[in-house]
Amino acid sequence: MSACDFCTQLAYGMSFPMPGENKEQRSSQRTVLQQVIRIRPFNPELPPEYCTTVNLSPDGLYFTTTAAHYAIGTNVYVTGDFQPGSPIHRAVAGAVVRVDKLEDNRFGIAIQLLTGI
């Protein structure tokens, strides 16, 4: 935020997030749903991973993992309702938008999808 933006917000009584304050950015409600998904980074040097979602929305998902290679901006392919051996899989592109450090050396990963799964 520039000094000019800060002054404008003060002058017009606009609020702005304080450091460390989380501002809700979700565009749709989450549904608590455990679904097996396959996450495959665009980078072929990173391995695909099979995870279970914590929650889903029409335009995103959240899962936990022990893999430490996810960072904000990492592009991935997501295959929803993944069943090993099934010939029918539809992968959609997405990007990591949040990485949470959890207990037990785990990470919470939020992915915004470019199309729904």
Secondary structure, DSSP 8 states (H G I E B T S, - for coil): --HHHHHHHHHTT-----TT------SS--EE---EEEEEESSTTS--EEEEEEEEETTEEEEEES-----TT-EEEEESS--TT-S---EEEEEEEEEEE-STT-EEEEEEESS--
